[in-house]
């Protein structure tokens, strides 16, 4: 049985995520921010690269034997059996447009799965954190999902509509939910803190989703892929308060 995570370990992860966030704020809404394109066409900036470098250096200083997987640099293979997974800016499009909903993501994976997760929202001054067996917190205070049941008047967020299957989008639209694009990591913050009922990412990478399973679990909710698989490694994500989860999955899968 997996043991609870150490509180000091979670505090260190939060400190590292906040440091990455502080670096991004130095470039946020900068008039001379240059936006480059990676090989896959997605945007990247000096803030993405700088925040990942800073977070990696801090992880290597505190946990030299752990592996590290990030979006912008090659994976470091560790020897401890643990791996840190980070996204220096989740929501680079929002960041480059001056929209304060981008996040810094950090998670720790051990032999039992995702052990801790942090979603930092630097431009809003919000940080959600959770560790296995420790609960979920917003800015240090306990938080959790809401108890709204049923799809009627439920709020479902997503990072964007381009990746959606058109039939699934139409089913969700007709179901009576309120669709919003408070997306990327911030959508999961909203679910975990009880402000909305569900968040859907039809296509996402591991570093986009790594913190979400433990955060939603500790917040009293649920996180799966679109086809209902547990864990963040299945290229899609659905988070909910738990009460609407099966209904959302049914809509998405027809």
PELINQUI-V173944 format. One record per residue. N is the residue number from 1. RES is the residue in one small letter. NEAR is the number of other ideal C-beta (glycine too) atoms within 8 Angstrom. Layout:
BEGIN
[[N:RES:NEAR] [N:RES:NEAR]]
END
This chain:
BEGIN
[[1:x:2] [2:x:7] [3:x:6] [4:x:7] [5:x:13] [6:x:7] [7:x:8] [8:x:6] [9:x:11] [10:x:15] [11:x:8] [12:x:9] [13:x:13] [14:x:12] [15:x:9] [16:x:13] [17:x:15] [18:x:12] [19:x:11] [20:x:17] [21:x:13] [22:x:9] [23:x:12] [24:x:17] [25:x:9] [26:x:8] [27:x:11] [28:x:12] [29:x:5] [30:x:7] [31:x:4] [32:x:4] [33:x:11] [34:x:6] [35:x:8] [36:x:7] [37:x:7] [38:x:8] [39:x:3] [40:x:4] [41:x:5] [42:x:7] [43:x:10] [44:x:11] [45:x:15] [46:x:8] [47:x:15] [48:x:13] [49:x:11] [50:x:12] [51:x:15] [52:x:15] [53:x:9] [54:x:11] [55:x:17] [56:x:13] [57:x:8] [58:x:11] [59:x:13] [60:x:10] [61:x:6] [62:x:8] [63:x:9] [64:x:6] [65:x:6] [66:x:12] [67:x:11] [68:x:14] [69:x:11] [70:x:14] [71:x:9] [72:x:8] [73:x:7] [74:x:3] [75:x:8] [76:x:9] [77:x:5] [78:x:11] [79:x:5] [80:x:8] [81:x:6] [82:x:12] [83:x:10] [84:x:14] [85:x:15] [86:x:19] [87:x:14] [88:x:16] [89:x:14] [90:x:12] [91:x:15] [92:x:13] [93:x:7] [94:x:11] [95:x:14] [96:x:10] [97:x:6] [98:x:7] [99:x:8] [100:x:9] [101:x:13] [102:x:17] [103:x:16] [104:x:19] [105:x:18] [106:x:16] [107:x:15] [108:x:16] [109:x:11] [110:x:9] [111:x:3] [112:x:6] [113:x:9] [114:x:13] [115:x:13] [116:x:17] [117:x:16] [118:x:16] [119:x:17] [120:x:15] [121:x:16] [122:x:14] [123:x:9] [124:x:7] [125:x:6] [126:x:9] [127:x:12] [128:x:15] [129:x:14] [130:x:17] [131:x:16] [132:x:12] [133:x:7] [134:x:11] [135:x:7] [136:x:14] [137:x:11] [138:x:12] [139:x:7] [140:x:4] [141:x:6] [142:x:6] [143:x:11] [144:x:10] [145:x:14] [146:x:7] [147:x:6] [148:x:10] [149:x:5] [150:x:8] [151:x:10] [152:x:6] [153:x:7] [154:x:14] [155:x:10] [156:x:15] [157:x:15] [158:x:15] [159:x:9] [160:x:7] [161:x:7] [162:x:4] [163:x:7] [164:x:9] [165:x:7] [166:x:6] [167:x:7] [168:x:13] [169:x:10] [170:x:8] [171:x:11] [172:x:13] [173:x:7] [174:x:6] [175:x:9] [176:x:7] [177:x:13] [178:x:7] [179:x:9] [180:x:9] [181:x:9] [182:x:9] [183:x:13] [184:x:12] [185:x:15] [186:x:14] [187:x:16] [188:x:16] [189:x:14] [190:x:12] [191:x:20] [192:x:19] [193:x:12] [194:x:9] [195:x:6] [196:x:13] [197:x:13] [198:x:17] [199:x:16] [200:x:12] [201:x:15] [202:x:12] [203:x:6] [204:x:10] [205:x:7] [206:x:9] [207:x:13] [208:x:13] [209:x:13] [210:x:16] [211:x:18] [212:x:13] [213:x:15] [214:x:16] [215:x:17] [216:x:16] [217:x:10] [218:x:13] [219:x:14] [220:x:8] [221:x:15] [222:x:10] [223:x:14] [224:x:12] [225:x:11] [226:x:12] [227:x:9] [228:x:6] [229:x:7] [230:x:5] [231:x:9] [232:x:13] [233:x:6] [234:x:8] [235:x:7] [236:x:11] [237:x:16] [238:x:16] [239:x:14] [240:x:17] [241:x:16] [242:x:9] [243:x:10] [244:x:15] [245:x:14] [246:x:6] [247:x:10] [248:x:15] [249:x:13] [250:x:8] [251:x:12] [252:x:14] [253:x:8] [254:x:7]]
END
